[in-house]
Amino acid sequence: MHDLAMELTMIDKPLNGIRVIDLTQIYQGPYAAFLMAGAGADVIKVEPPGGERLRGRGGKHTPLSFVMLNSNKRSITLNLKDPRGKELLIRLAGEADVLLENYAPGVMDKLGIGWEMLHEINPTLIYGSGTGYGLSGPDKDQLAMDHTIQAASGVMSMTGDADRPPARAGGAPSDIMGGIHMYGGVMTALVGRAATGKGTRVEVSMLESMYFTLCSEFAAYHAAGKLPVRASGRSPAGAAPYGRYRCQDGWIAVICVAETHWQSICRVIGREDLLDSEDYAAAYLRKKRQDEIDEMIEAWSSELPRDQAFAAMRDANIPVAPVRNLEEVRTDPHLHERGMLNWMTHPEIGEIVLPSSPIRYSEYQRHELVFFPDPGADNRAVYVEQLGLEEAELASLQEASVI
């Protein structure tokens, strides 16, 4: 490749030139928009005057969750209930490539700025819609949050143990899975538009996004003809051993998916006598004896510090990990060395760890993190410089709380 061409390729980002109008809030939609911003898109976050409600959850300071999901975006404020606000949004959408929203079904239509209307204004627009249950079907109007989607999707029924109530998985997997699917759907639509010139609506449901996370559980249900038992220390796919094992100062997680793993486990825990035993010669046989095997492994691990037990298993090429707390994860040297995590100091909220996009592109420059903007920080740049409003009109809109 010519030196100049190579230089341009490395400077450019894959979504350079793509403009995104981000109407999303909380986690699902903002994560999709964050991934687009991380790939170089010009993401304009549209917030109500005063800012998105997630900003206020931190009290005096903006919460880290908002900071993480809204890096590398611009911010404008806009009252979509005001006719002048709707007009401004229509003008923005008219020259945008993508619009993202995760309002309840029908909200955008009631405001008069839904898919059909915007598609007529801009036939090449990719319109991403994220909801809990979808835009159709008997449950489409049901309220949805990550917690309730975990319940409705079946994930909660499989999290925890049978002698305890169904448990919520840590984090916000329903929101983030919904955001990942929204991102993937919009990217696919952009590829399709490049070939056909067509804009389209991309619809993503959090509920549907969670279904494939239960591949192993559905396979076990199909094979056995009965519902699998909720058991956090048992593999629904039949791997054995499979569990979390207590150490002197913590826990390790171990899974055995190959016979070589089992043989290595036996050697590490000092039970070479089991190597030739027919009672442990296959996963389905070991699964019948899993309680016994768990006791063997924990008899070994409980005598060691967590990191020593982890190192012994890791060095024997066994699938193992220490059960780490949040402080250990956010200070992980591996993630910091790779640039996924970054120490940054914000003038108001102080020193924080800020994540980059987990998606990397070998032939494009990795994006540098830019702190989240204040609400409306880019009003002048967007409304005056981009849309061509006069300064007096901008001031009038601000005074009337339209922006």
N, C-alpha and C positions, 0 to 999 in steps of 0.2 A: 504494500500500500504506500502511496506517496506520503512523504513526511507531513505535508500540510493536511491531507485528508485524514491521516492518523491523528494529528493533533486535534482537528475538529471533532472527530469521533469521540476522543477521550474527554473533550470539554463538554460536548453535548450530553444531554440526558435523554432517556428514551421517550419521555413525554413532553419534551420541550415544545412549546407552541400550542399545547392543549390547554384550553381554559375551562375551568370547572367552577360552577356556581354551587356552593355547598350550603344547603338549607338544613343540614342534619343537626341532631342534638344527642346528648348523652354519649353512648359508646358505639353502637352499631354503625351508623352512618359516618360519624367522624373518623372511625378507624379506616373505612374505605377511602375517604377523602385524604387521610394522612398518608396512606400508601401511594396514592396518586401524586401527592405533593413530594413525597420522597423520590419519585421517579422523574421529577422535574416539571410537573404540571403547575400552571398558575392557578392555585386554588383560592377562590374568594369566598371566605366564610361569611354568610349573611346571618346576622344576629338581630334580635329585636333591640330597640333602644334600651341601653342598660346592660346588654349582653345576654348570652345563652344562660339558661338557669343552672347548668352544671358549674358555671363559674362561682355561683354563690354558695355552693355546698361547702366551701372551705372557710366560710365565715369572713374574717378580715382579709385573708390571703386566698388567692386562687388555688384550688386543690390540685395536687400533683396529677390526678387523673385527667383533668382538663389540659394541663400543661403537656402531658405525654401525647395526647391525641390530636393536638392542634398546633404542633410545631410546623414551621415552614408554610404557613397559610397567611393570607392577608385577611383583614376583617373590615367589613362595612356593617353599618346598622341600618335597619329598614323595617318599617311597620307595614306588614303585609295586609293589615285590615284597613289601611287607608288607601283610597283610590289612587292617590299619587304614588304611594309605595308600590302598589301592584303595577302601575305603569312603568316604574323604574325597573322592577324585576323583569317585566316583559322585554324591555330594551336590553337588559343584561343577557337574558336567555337568547335573545335574537342573534347575538354574536358569539355565543358560547358553544363549546363542543359537548359539554356534559353538564347536566344538572342533577344533583343528588338530593333526595328528601326522604325522611323516615317518619313523616306524620302518620296519624291513623288514616285508614282508608277513607277516601272521600273528602278529607280536609282541603286538599289543594283544589279539588273541583269546586267545593263550596266557596272558596276564595276567588274563583274565576281564573285561576292560573294553573290548571291541571294539565295533564299530558296532552289531551286532544287539542286544547287551545294553543299550547306552546309548540306542539308539532306543526300546527298550521302556520304559525309565525316563522318557525325554523325547522324545515323538514329534515335537516341533517342532525338535529339535536339528539344526543343519547340521554334519555331520561331514566335515571336510576331510582327505583322506589323500593324502600325497605320497610317491611311490616312484620308483625309478630306471626300472623296466621295466613297472610296473603291477601290479595285484593278481591278474591271471590271465595265462595264456599260458605257454609252455614256459620262458621266461627270467625269470619273475617272481622267482625266488629268487637270481638272480645279483647279486653285490655291485655297487654303483653309486656312483661318485664323478664329479665334474665331468669329470675327465681321461678316465675310461673311457667316459663318455657321449659326449664329443666324438668319441672313436674309433668307437663303435658307431653313432652317428647319421650318420656320413659327413662331418661337419664337418672332422674332422682330415684326411681324404683330400683336401680341397679347400683346406687351409691351408698356405701355404708355396710352394715351387717344385719342379718335377719332378726337378731334379738334387740335391735334398736330401731327407732323410726327412720323412714327414708331420709337420706341426707342430701344437702346441697353440695355439689362439687365446688371446690375453691375457685376463686376468680369469677370471671363472667363469660364462660364459654359460649353461651347462646348468643350473646351480643357480638362477641368477636367472630364467631363462626358466621354469623349473619353478615358482618362487615367484610369478611374475606370473600364470601360468595358474591356480595354486591360488587366488590372490586373486580373479581374474576369475570362476572357477567358484563360489566361495563367495558373491561378490556377486550373481551370477545366481540362486543358490539362495535367497538372502534375498529377492530380488524375487519369486521364485516362491512362497515361503512366505507373503509378504504377500497374495498372491492366493488361495492354496489352503489355507494353514494347515499344509502338509506340511513336515516335515523331510526331509532326504535325505543320502546320502553323496556327497560330491564327490571323485572320484578323478582324480588328475593324475600322469602319468608324465613324468619328465624326458626320456626318449628321444623320446616323442611330441611333447613341447613344442618340440623342436628341429627337427622335420621342415620346418616352413614357412620356416625360416631359409635353406633351400637352394632356394627357388623358382627363382632364376635358373639354378642348376646343373642342376636337373632339367629345366628348359625347354631348356637347351642339349643335354643328353643326349637328350631326345626328338627335338629337331630334327635332330641330326646322326646319331643312331643309334649313337653310340659314346661312351664315357666321356670327359668333358672332362678336359683335362690340368691338373694342379695348377700354377697360375701366378698368383702373388700380384700381378703387374704387368699382368694381363690381365683384362678384364671378361668373365665368363661370358655376359652378356647381349648382348655385341657392341658395347658403347660403345667408341669410339676417337677420340682418345687417352684413356688411362686408366692412371694410374700414380703413382708417387712419384718426385719429381725432386730431385736433389741441389742444394743451394745452398752458399754459402760456409761457412755455420755451421749447417747443418741440412737439413731436407727440407720440401717441400710435396707435398700430394696433390691431384691434378687429375682430374676426370672430365668428359667431353664427351658430353652426351646430346641436344643440339639443334644444328642447323646454325649457329644464331647463336653458340653457344659456340665452335664451330670457327673461325668468322670472327673472333671476338674474340681467340682465342688467336693466330691468325696475325698480327693487328695488334699485339698486345702483344709478341710475340717478334721482331717486325720481319720477318716473312715474308709480307708482303702479296702477293708474287708467286704464292703458292699459292691465292689466293682464287678465281681463275677457272680453276684447273686441274681438268680432268675426272678426273684420277687421284685427287683427294682430295674429290670432290664428294658423297660419301655415307659413312656410317659403315662399311658393309661393304667399301668400297674402301680406306678409311683403315686398317681392321684388317689388310689385307694388307701395309700399309707401316708397321705400328706401330713396329717397331724404328727405322726411319728417322725417324719423327715424334718418338719418344722422344729420339733424339739431338739433334734440332733444339731441343726444349723445354729439355733439360738444358744444351745449349750456351749458352742464354740464362740459365737459372736459376743455373747454377754460377758466374756472374760477379757474382751479387748476394747480399746477406745474405738470409736466409730471410724475415724480416718485410717486406723491401722487395719481394721477388718475390711474396709473398702479397698485399700491398696492391695491386700492379699488376694482378694477376689479379682480385682481388675488385672493384676499382674498375671493371673492364671487365665485371662481372656474369658471371664464369665460376665454376662450382662448384669451389671451392678451399678448402683449409684448411692451416694449418701443422701439421706433425707435432709435437705438443707432448709434453713429458715430464710426469711426475706432479706435479712442483712447479708447472709452469705451469698445469695443470688445477686443482689445489686452490686456487690463488690467483687464478683467473680473475675479473676484475672483473665480467664479465657475470653469471656464476653467483652471485657474492656480492650484486650489486645486486638480483637477482631473489629473493634469499632462499633459493635452493637450497642454497648453502653458507654456513656460519656459523662465525666464529671463536668458540671457547668455551674457557674455562679450567677444567679439572677439578682438584680438590684433590690428587689422587694422580698422575694421568698428565700434568698440565700443559696447555699450550696445544695445542689440536687444531682441525682443521676438521671439522665435523660436518654431514652432508647432511640436508636435510629430505626429505619425500616429494616425488617429482617430479610428483605429481598435484595439480591445483589446482581449486578450486570457486569460481566467481565470487560466489555468494550466501551463502557460508559463511566464517566467520573462519578464516584460516590458522593451523594449530596452532603453538604455540611448543614448541621442542625442550626435552625434559627428559632429563637424563642417565640412563643405564642404572642400575638399582638393584643393590645388593649382593644376593647370594643370600639369599633368605628375608627380605628387608627388609620385606615386607608380610605376613608370616605372621600377626601379631596382627590386622591390619586385615581380612584375609580369613577366617581361621579363627574368631576371636572375634567380631568385629563383624558379619561377613557370615553365617557359618554358625552362630554362636551357641554355640561351644564355651566351656566354663568356663576360666578362667585356669589352674586346677590341671591340667586335661586337656591344655592347650597345653604346659605345662611337662613333663608326663609324656611326651607325644609327642616333644618335643625331646630329653629325656633318653634315650629309647629309639631315637633316630635315625630315627624315622618321618617327621619333618619336619626 
